[in-house]
């Protein structure tokens, strides 16, 4: 038992490793789900400028939200 670490807590090195691993998992999952979405949006939306902007915005928002959600889930799962 280490005095500075609470029960169930992580040391600084372990915290850094888990955080990095969770970010890596989140990045791969976000990329893996965003690519099919981008292909779908590209093939189904009309070829107008406004539709492409809306589609690109939706894809970027999807990537960011997926990354954040998966990072949090992976963090809880790995720690």
Helices and strands as residue ranges (DSSP letters): H 12-44, H 49-78
